[in-house]
Amino acid sequence: MRYRSREEIFASILAAAGSGGRTTLTKMMFHSYLTRTQVLEYSNVLIENGFLEYDRIDRTFRTTHDGFKFLKLHNELSDMFKIQKEPRPLNA
């Protein structure tokens, strides 16, 4: 697996927590290919910044409105960079 930036990891966690309502820690681990410790570390940062919510009763995570905005912007930027990285045809 290639190196991922913090933003890419944040996006994968938010996508996992945003798909289908509430998500458990285990599902976020599998979706983002991270260990339990790593998911907890990153999710704490996301919670502190208001992108992710944690329900102590159900022990589930949910992406907030701001989290979905972050995810949308991240995906748009990723698409822009993919377009720029496409190989240019050689002039014959």
MMTF fields as JSON, N, C-alpha, C and O atoms, coordinates in Angstrom:
{
  "mmtfVersion": "1.0.0",
  "mmtfProducer": "UNKNOWN",
  "numBonds": 367,
  "numAtoms": 368,
  "numGroups": 92,
  "numChains": 1,
  "numModels": 1,
  "chainsPerModel": [1],
  "groupsPerChain": [92],
  "chainIdList": ["A"],
  "bondAtomList": [4, 2, 8, 6, 12, 10, 16, 14, 20, 18, 24, 22, 28, 26, 32, 30, 36, 34, 40, 38, 44, 42, 48, 46, 52, 50, 56, 54, 60, 58, 64, 62, 68, 66, 72, 70, 76, 74, 80, 78, 84, 82, 88, 86, 92, 90, 96, 94, 100, 98, 104, 102, 108, 106, 112, 110, 116, 114, 120, 118, 124, 122, 128, 126, 132, 130, 136, 134, 140, 138, 144, 142, 148, 146, 152, 150, 156, 154, 160, 158, 164, 162, 168, 166, 172, 170, 176, 174, 180, 178, 184, 182, 188, 186, 192, 190, 196, 194, 200, 198, 204, 202, 208, 206, 212, 210, 216, 214, 220, 218, 224, 222, 228, 226, 232, 230, 236, 234, 240, 238, 244, 242, 248, 246, 252, 250, 256, 254, 260, 258, 264, 262, 268, 266, 272, 270, 276, 274, 280, 278, 284, 282, 288, 286, 292, 290, 296, 294, 300, 298, 304, 302, 308, 306, 312, 310, 316, 314, 320, 318, 324, 322, 328, 326, 332, 330, 336, 334, 340, 338, 344, 342, 348, 346, 352, 350, 356, 354, 360, 358, 364, 362],
  "bondOrderList": [1, 1, 1, 1, 1, 1, 1, 1, 1, 1, 1, 1, 1, 1, 1, 1, 1, 1, 1, 1, 1, 1, 1, 1, 1, 1, 1, 1, 1, 1, 1, 1, 1, 1, 1, 1, 1, 1, 1, 1, 1, 1, 1, 1, 1, 1, 1, 1, 1, 1, 1, 1, 1, 1, 1, 1, 1, 1, 1, 1, 1, 1, 1, 1, 1, 1, 1, 1, 1, 1, 1, 1, 1, 1, 1, 1, 1, 1, 1, 1, 1, 1, 1, 1, 1, 1, 1, 1, 1, 1, 1],
  "groupList": [{"groupName": "MET", "atomNameList": ["N", "CA", "C", "O"], "elementList": ["N", "C", "C", "O"], "formalChargeList": [0, 0, 0, 0], "bondAtomList": [1, 0, 2, 1, 3, 2], "bondOrderList": [1, 1, 2], "singleLetterCode": "M", "chemCompType": "L-PEPTIDE LINKING"}, {"groupName": "ARG", "atomNameList": ["N", "CA", "C", "O"], "elementList": ["N", "C", "C", "O"], "formalChargeList": [0, 0, 0, 0], "bondAtomList": [1, 0, 2, 1, 3, 2], "bondOrderList": [1, 1, 2], "singleLetterCode": "R", "chemCompType": "L-PEPTIDE LINKING"}, {"groupName": "TYR", "atomNameList": ["N", "CA", "C", "O"], "elementList": ["N", "C", "C", "O"], "formalChargeList": [0, 0, 0, 0], "bondAtomList": [1, 0, 2, 1, 3, 2], "bondOrderList": [1, 1, 2], "singleLetterCode": "Y", "chemCompType": "L-PEPTIDE LINKING"}, {"groupName": "SER", "atomNameList": ["N", "CA", "C", "O"], "elementList": ["N", "C", "C", "O"], "formalChargeList": [0, 0, 0, 0], "bondAtomList": [1, 0, 2, 1, 3, 2], "bondOrderList": [1, 1, 2], "singleLetterCode": "S", "chemCompType": "L-PEPTIDE LINKING"}, {"groupName": "GLU", "atomNameList": ["N", "CA", "C", "O"], "elementList": ["N", "C", "C", "O"], "formalChargeList": [0, 0, 0, 0], "bondAtomList": [1, 0, 2, 1, 3, 2], "bondOrderList": [1, 1, 2], "singleLetterCode": "E", "chemCompType": "L-PEPTIDE LINKING"}, {"groupName": "ILE", "atomNameList": ["N", "CA", "C", "O"], "elementList": ["N", "C", "C", "O"], "formalChargeList": [0, 0, 0, 0], "bondAtomList": [1, 0, 2, 1, 3, 2], "bondOrderList": [1, 1, 2], "singleLetterCode": "I", "chemCompType": "L-PEPTIDE LINKING"}, {"groupName": "PHE", "atomNameList": ["N", "CA", "C", "O"], "elementList": ["N", "C", "C", "O"], "formalChargeList": [0, 0, 0, 0], "bondAtomList": [1, 0, 2, 1, 3, 2], "bondOrderList": [1, 1, 2], "singleLetterCode": "F", "chemCompType": "L-PEPTIDE LINKING"}, {"groupName": "ALA", "atomNameList": ["N", "CA", "C", "O"], "elementList": ["N", "C", "C", "O"], "formalChargeList": [0, 0, 0, 0], "bondAtomList": [1, 0, 2, 1, 3, 2], "bondOrderList": [1, 1, 2], "singleLetterCode": "A", "chemCompType": "L-PEPTIDE LINKING"}, {"groupName": "LEU", "atomNameList": ["N", "CA", "C", "O"], "elementList": ["N", "C", "C", "O"], "formalChargeList": [0, 0, 0, 0], "bondAtomList": [1, 0, 2, 1, 3, 2], "bondOrderList": [1, 1, 2], "singleLetterCode": "L", "chemCompType": "L-PEPTIDE LINKING"}, {"groupName": "GLY", "atomNameList": ["N", "CA", "C", "O"], "elementList": ["N", "C", "C", "O"], "formalChargeList": [0, 0, 0, 0], "bondAtomList": [1, 0, 2, 1, 3, 2], "bondOrderList": [1, 1, 2], "singleLetterCode": "G", "chemCompType": "PEPTIDE LINKING"}, {"groupName": "THR", "atomNameList": ["N", "CA", "C", "O"], "elementList": ["N", "C", "C", "O"], "formalChargeList": [0, 0, 0, 0], "bondAtomList": [1, 0, 2, 1, 3, 2], "bondOrderList": [1, 1, 2], "singleLetterCode": "T", "chemCompType": "L-PEPTIDE LINKING"}, {"groupName": "LYS", "atomNameList": ["N", "CA", "C", "O"], "elementList": ["N", "C", "C", "O"], "formalChargeList": [0, 0, 0, 0], "bondAtomList": [1, 0, 2, 1, 3, 2], "bondOrderList": [1, 1, 2], "singleLetterCode": "K", "chemCompType": "L-PEPTIDE LINKING"}, {"groupName": "HIS", "atomNameList": ["N", "CA", "C", "O"], "elementList": ["N", "C", "C", "O"], "formalChargeList": [0, 0, 0, 0], "bondAtomList": [1, 0, 2, 1, 3, 2], "bondOrderList": [1, 1, 2], "singleLetterCode": "H", "chemCompType": "L-PEPTIDE LINKING"}, {"groupName": "GLN", "atomNameList": ["N", "CA", "C", "O"], "elementList": ["N", "C", "C", "O"], "formalChargeList": [0, 0, 0, 0], "bondAtomList": [1, 0, 2, 1, 3, 2], "bondOrderList": [1, 1, 2], "singleLetterCode": "Q", "chemCompType": "L-PEPTIDE LINKING"}, {"groupName": "VAL", "atomNameList": ["N", "CA", "C", "O"], "elementList": ["N", "C", "C", "O"], "formalChargeList": [0, 0, 0, 0], "bondAtomList": [1, 0, 2, 1, 3, 2], "bondOrderList": [1, 1, 2], "singleLetterCode": "V", "chemCompType": "L-PEPTIDE LINKING"}, {"groupName": "ASN", "atomNameList": ["N", "CA", "C", "O"], "elementList": ["N", "C", "C", "O"], "formalChargeList": [0, 0, 0, 0], "bondAtomList": [1, 0, 2, 1, 3, 2], "bondOrderList": [1, 1, 2], "singleLetterCode": "N", "chemCompType": "L-PEPTIDE LINKING"}, {"groupName": "ASP", "atomNameList": ["N", "CA", "C", "O"], "elementList": ["N", "C", "C", "O"], "formalChargeList": [0, 0, 0, 0], "bondAtomList": [1, 0, 2, 1, 3, 2], "bondOrderList": [1, 1, 2], "singleLetterCode": "D", "chemCompType": "L-PEPTIDE LINKING"}, {"groupName": "PRO", "atomNameList": ["N", "CA", "C", "O"], "elementList": ["N", "C", "C", "O"], "formalChargeList": [0, 0, 0, 0], "bondAtomList": [1, 0, 2, 1, 3, 2], "bondOrderList": [1, 1, 2], "singleLetterCode": "P", "chemCompType": "L-PEPTIDE LINKING"}],
  "groupTypeList": [0, 1, 2, 1, 3, 1, 4, 4, 5, 6, 7, 3, 5, 8, 7, 7, 7, 9, 3, 9, 9, 1, 10, 10, 8, 10, 11, 0, 0, 6, 12, 3, 2, 8, 10, 1, 10, 13, 14, 8, 4, 2, 3, 15, 14, 8, 5, 4, 15, 9, 6, 8, 4, 2, 16, 1, 5, 16, 1, 10, 6, 1, 10, 10, 12, 16, 9, 6, 11, 6, 8, 11, 8, 12, 15, 4, 8, 3, 16, 0, 6, 11, 5, 13, 11, 4, 17, 1, 17, 8, 15, 7],
  "groupIdList": [1, 2, 3, 4, 5, 6, 7, 8, 9, 10, 11, 12, 13, 14, 15, 16, 17, 18, 19, 20, 21, 22, 23, 24, 25, 26, 27, 28, 29, 30, 31, 32, 33, 34, 35, 36, 37, 38, 39, 40, 41, 42, 43, 44, 45, 46, 47, 48, 49, 50, 51, 52, 53, 54, 55, 56, 57, 58, 59, 60, 61, 62, 63, 64, 65, 66, 67, 68, 69, 70, 71, 72, 73, 74, 75, 76, 77, 78, 79, 80, 81, 82, 83, 84, 85, 86, 87, 88, 89, 90, 91, 92],
  "secStructList": [7, 7, 7, 7, 7, 2, 2, 2, 2, 2, 2, 2, 2, 2, 2, 2, 2, 2, 6, 6, 1, 7, 5, 7, 2, 2, 2, 2, 2, 2, 2, 2, 6, 7, 7, 2, 2, 2, 2, 2, 2, 2, 2, 2, 2, 2, 2, 2, 6, 6, 1, 3, 3, 3, 3, 6, 6, 6, 6, 3, 3, 3, 3, 7, 2, 2, 2, 2, 2, 2, 2, 2, 2, 2, 2, 2, 2, 2, 2, 2, 2, 2, 2, 2, 2, 1, 7, 7, 7, 7, 7, 7],
  "xCoordList": [0.849, 0.0, 0.895, 1.935, 0.484, 1.264, 1.062, 0.123, 1.944, 1.839, 0.597, 0.309, -0.139, -1.324, -1.116, -0.517, -1.618, -1.529, -2.565, -3.476, -2.417, -3.399, -4.784, -5.781, -4.845, -6.133, -6.802, -8.018, -6.017, -6.578, -7.101, -8.144, -6.372, -6.81, -8.07, -9.009, -8.091, -9.299, -10.493, -11.574, -10.297, -11.384, -11.874, -13.079, -10.97, -11.403, -12.196, -13.149, -11.812, -12.557, -13.931, -14.934, -13.979, -15.253, -16.184, -17.394, -15.624, -16.438, -17.017, -18.176, -16.216, -16.698, -17.797, -18.798, -17.618, -18.606, -19.842, -20.894, -19.744, -20.863, -21.681, -22.762, -21.175, -21.903, -22.89, -22.503, -24.145, -25.167, -25.442, -25.829, -25.254, -25.588, -24.467, -23.407, -24.677, -23.688, -22.809, -23.261, -21.56, -20.583, -19.79, -19.522, -19.416, -18.604, -17.124, -16.726, -16.339, -14.891, -14.302, -13.42, -14.784, -14.274, -14.501, -13.608, -15.685, -15.963, -15.078, -14.641, -14.812, -13.912, -12.495, -11.785, -12.082, -10.75, -10.614, -9.632, -11.609, -11.554, -11.639, -10.927, -12.491, -12.682, -11.453, -11.119, -10.775, -9.641, -8.284, -7.252, -8.269, -7.022, -6.067, -4.883, -6.614, -5.826, -6.011, -6.98, -5.08, -5.211, -6.174, -6.547, -6.563, -7.47, -6.878, -7.565, -5.616, -4.94, -4.918, -5.174, -4.616, -4.572, -5.944, -6.065, -6.982, -8.334, -8.741, -9.331, -8.434, -8.778, -8.047, -8.632, -6.776, -5.992, -6.569, -6.779, -6.823, -7.358, -8.793, -9.163, -9.598, -10.988, -11.064, -11.965, -10.142, -10.117, -9.873, -10.492, -8.982, -8.722, -9.972, -10.325, -10.639, -11.849, -12.973, -13.727, -13.093, -14.11, -13.83, -14.739, -12.564, -12.182, -12.48, -12.793, -12.381, -12.614, -14.055, -14.38, -14.907, -16.326, -16.7, -17.782, -15.834, -16.127, -16.747, -17.322, -16.631, -17.089, -17.735, -17.295, -18.778, -19.435, -19.355, -19.361, -19.279, -19.248, -20.414, -20.618, -21.177, -22.302, -21.836, -21.591, -21.713, -21.201, -22.159, -21.723, -23.435, -24.407, -24.317, -24.181, -24.392, -24.311, -22.871, -22.628, -21.93, -20.513, -20.334, -19.677, -20.943, -20.848, -20.409, -20.509, -19.922, -19.452, -20.382, -21.017, -20.453, -21.268, -20.557, -20.042, -20.529, -19.954, -20.924, -22.12, -20.417, -21.25, -21.405, -20.808, -22.224, -22.417, -21.083, -20.782, -20.287, -18.968, -18.044, -17.215, -18.185, -17.399, -17.714, -16.817, -19.003, -19.392, -18.869, -18.508, -18.825, -18.253, -16.773, -16.293, -16.05, -14.63, -14.448, -13.581, -15.267, -15.172, -15.436, -14.74, -16.428, -16.753, -15.593, -15.203, -15.048, -13.928, -12.685, -11.97, -12.438, -11.29, -11.426, -10.461, -12.62, -12.841, -12.706, -12.162, -13.19, -13.052, -11.59, -11.164, -10.817, -9.385, -8.658, -7.786, -9.006, -8.375, -8.652, -7.769, -9.888, -10.234, -9.449, -9.013, -9.259, -8.491, -7.055, -6.502, -6.447, -5.065, -4.943, -3.932, -5.944, -5.916, -5.956, -5.261, -6.762, -6.87, -5.529, -5.113, -4.849, -3.575, -2.47, -1.513, -2.566, -1.513, -1.649, -0.766, -2.729, -2.895, -1.775, -1.411, -1.228, -0.122, -0.573, -1.668, 0.298, 0.02, 0.436, 1.454, -0.347, 0.033, 1.3, 1.519, 2.106, 3.332, 2.984, 2.16, 3.601, 3.4, 4.249, 5.469, 3.606, 4.337, 4.774, 5.399],
  "yCoordList": [-1.176, 0.0, 1.239, 1.265, 2.249, 3.472, 4.347, 4.152, 5.299, 6.254, 7.112, 7.567, 7.326, 8.184, 9.381, 9.271, 10.513, 11.711, 11.637, 10.809, 12.514, 12.572, 12.882, 12.339, 13.753, 14.12, 12.921, 12.755, 12.087, 10.892, 9.916, 9.288, 9.796, 8.913, 9.474, 8.73, 10.79, 11.418, 11.142, 10.791, 11.301, 11.092, 9.649, 9.41, 8.689, 7.284, 6.97, 6.193, 7.567, 7.356, 8.013, 7.413, 9.236, 9.934, 9.223, 9.169, 8.681, 7.949, 6.687, 6.345, 6.006, 4.792, 5.131, 4.419, 6.215, 6.605, 7.228, 7.278, 7.696, 8.351, 7.439, 7.812, 6.245, 5.326, 4.497, 3.567, 4.847, 4.07, 4.496, 3.669, 5.751, 6.225, 6.046, 6.655, 5.228, 5.04, 3.827, 2.847, 3.903, 2.862, 2.517, 3.38, 1.258, 0.814, 1.052, 1.298, 0.972, 1.141, 0.078, 0.374, -1.145, -2.244, -1.987, -2.224, -1.505, -1.221, -0.098, -0.131, 0.888, 1.967, 1.434, 1.864, 0.503, -0.098, -0.819, -0.63, -1.644, -2.403, -1.495, -1.706, -0.502, 0.389, 1.245, 1.502, 1.687, 2.594, 1.9, 2.558, 0.583, -0.196, 0.343, 0.565, 0.545, 1.041, 0.132, -0.622, 0.21, -0.534, 0.192, 1.341, -0.499, 0.09, 1.364, 2.379, 1.308, 2.462, 3.642, 4.778, 3.376, 4.444, 5.064, 6.287, 4.232, 4.762, 5.62, 6.685, 5.172, 5.961, 7.297, 8.324, 7.286, 8.526, 9.518, 10.688, 9.048, 9.926, 10.352, 11.499, 9.443, 9.798, 10.831, 11.67, 10.788, 11.817, 13.203, 14.18, 13.287, 14.563, 15.024, 16.202, 14.094, 14.441, 14.876, 15.794, 14.241, 14.615, 16.002, 16.822, 16.264, 17.571, 18.708, 19.823, 18.417, 19.44, 19.473, 20.252, 18.64, 18.67, 17.951, 18.189, 17.072, 16.34, 14.972, 14.364, 14.496, 13.165, 13.23, 13.995, 12.432, 12.347, 10.924, 9.972, 10.785, 9.464, 9.331, 10.192, 8.258, 7.972, 6.95, 5.792, 7.376, 6.5, 5.357, 4.293, 5.566, 4.524, 3.375, 2.215, 3.699, 2.674, 2.309, 1.297, 3.127, 2.979, 2.975, 2.104, 3.98, 4.123, 5.537, 6.466, 5.67, 6.943, 7.391, 6.574, 8.715, 9.29, 10.519, 11.332, 10.653, 11.828, 12.996, 12.843, 14.158, 15.354, 16.064, 15.681, 17.108, 17.921, 18.503, 18.484, 19.02, 19.564, 18.466, 18.715, 17.257, 16.128, 15.797, 15.493, 15.856, 15.613, 16.715, 16.447, 17.951, 19.049, 18.802, 18.97, 18.4, 18.076, 16.967, 17.052, 15.931, 14.789, 15.205, 14.76, 16.049, 16.526, 17.334, 17.126, 18.256, 19.067, 18.213, 18.434, 17.255, 16.368, 15.587, 15.454, 15.075, 14.319, 15.203, 14.766, 16.43, 17.347, 17.66, 17.668, 17.917, 18.19, 16.971, 17.105, 15.802, 14.579, 14.407, 14.025, 14.692, 14.587, 15.589, 15.256, 16.803, 17.805, 17.358, 17.528, 16.789, 16.353, 15.146, 15.001, 14.276, 13.137, 13.613, 13.065, 14.626, 15.167, 15.744, 15.541, 16.459, 17.077, 16.05, 16.304, 14.897, 13.895, 12.952, 12.125, 13.055, 12.18, 12.44, 13.592, 11.39, 11.581, 12.324, 12.111, 13.191, 13.944, 13.119, 12.428, 13.19, 12.439, 13.032, 14.243, 12.168, 12.601, 13.174, 12.617, 14.261, 14.851, 14.102, 14.009, 13.579, 12.781, 13.612, 13.094],
  "zCoordList": [0.0, 0.0, 0.0, 0.657, -0.733, -0.835, 0.394, 1.166, 0.559, 1.655, 1.46, 0.353, 2.554, 2.5, 3.414, 4.484, 2.978, 3.805, 4.91, 4.871, 5.899, 6.986, 6.442, 6.919, 5.445, 4.862, 4.198, 4.297, 3.524, 2.896, 3.948, 3.761, 5.047, 6.131, 6.783, 7.066, 7.022, 7.568, 6.655, 7.128, 5.355, 4.392, 4.422, 4.339, 4.537, 4.557, 5.819, 5.773, 6.945, 8.192, 8.099, 8.485, 7.594, 7.458, 6.478, 6.696, 5.404, 4.437, 5.074, 4.841, 5.869, 6.544, 7.536, 7.622, 8.287, 9.301, 8.667, 9.305, 7.45, 6.792, 5.912, 5.458, 5.666, 4.788, 5.612, 6.319, 5.508, 6.192, 7.616, 8.441, 7.92, 9.266, 10.259, 10.111, 11.262, 12.327, 12.039, 11.446, 12.46, 12.17, 13.415, 14.251, 13.537, 14.663, 14.367, 13.228, 15.41, 15.287, 14.361, 13.556, 14.474, 13.652, 12.171, 11.359, 11.811, 10.399, 9.883, 8.732, 10.717, 10.293, 10.107, 9.198, 10.961, 10.826, 9.481, 8.763, 9.151, 7.906, 6.685, 5.703, 6.741, 5.592, 5.32, 4.163, 6.38, 6.2, 6.269, 6.141, 6.469, 6.541, 7.613, 7.36, 8.81, 9.931, 11.138, 11.218, 12.067, 13.311, 14.246, 14.013, 15.296, 16.278, 16.87, 16.986, 17.241, 17.829, 16.867, 17.267, 15.609, 14.612, 14.397, 14.319, 14.301, 14.107, 15.288, 15.107, 16.496, 17.679, 17.685, 18.027, 17.309, 17.27, 16.263, 16.585, 15.05, 14.012, 14.314, 14.064, 14.848, 15.143, 16.259, 16.257, 17.207, 18.253, 17.656, 18.077, 16.688, 16.015, 15.274, 15.316, 14.594, 13.855, 14.799, 14.474, 15.942, 16.925, 17.48, 17.607, 17.813, 18.357, 17.385, 17.801, 16.084, 15.064, 14.557, 13.661, 15.119, 14.777, 13.497, 12.96, 12.986, 11.764, 12.026, 11.124, 13.248, 13.605, 14.979, 15.838, 15.193, 16.5, 17.005, 16.224, 18.328, 18.94, 19.904, 20.76, 19.769, 20.653, 21.683, 21.346, 22.936, 23.997, 24.33, 24.768, 24.13, 24.459, 23.457, 23.847, 22.167, 21.109, 20.752, 20.096, 21.182, 20.827, 19.308, 18.738, 18.676, 17.219, 16.859, 17.661, 15.633, 15.111, 13.996, 13.33, 13.803, 12.736, 12.198, 12.966, 10.886, 10.24, 10.379, 10.131, 10.775, 10.933, 9.591, 8.586, 9.611, 8.402, 7.93, 6.737, 8.868, 8.509, 7.988, 7.112, 8.523, 8.039, 6.597, 5.81, 6.249, 4.857, 3.941, 2.795, 4.437, 3.635, 3.379, 2.258, 4.428, 4.274, 3.247, 2.377, 3.352, 2.449, 1.011, 0.099, 0.801, -0.543, -1.136, -2.285, -0.336, -0.818, -1.082, -2.06, -0.22, -0.414, -1.718, -2.469, -1.983, -3.217, -4.452, -5.466, -4.382, -5.51, -5.787, -6.942, -4.736, -4.92, -5.471, -6.329, -4.992, -5.501, -6.983, -7.75, -7.379, -8.797, -9.634, -10.736, -9.138, -9.866, -10.073, -11.16, -9.046, -9.174, -10.086, -10.773, -10.113, -11.025, -12.461, -13.317, -12.737, -14.093, -14.528, -15.669, -13.638, -13.98, -14.149, -14.881, -13.496, -13.563, -14.751, -14.977, -15.512, -16.673, -17.663, -17.9, -18.24, -19.191, -20.435, -20.956, -20.889, -22.105, -23.322, -23.287, -24.393, -25.595, -26.217, -26.189, -26.763, -27.422, -28.791, -29.516, -29.128, -30.457, -31.47, -31.328, -32.473, -33.47, -34.64, -35.565]
}
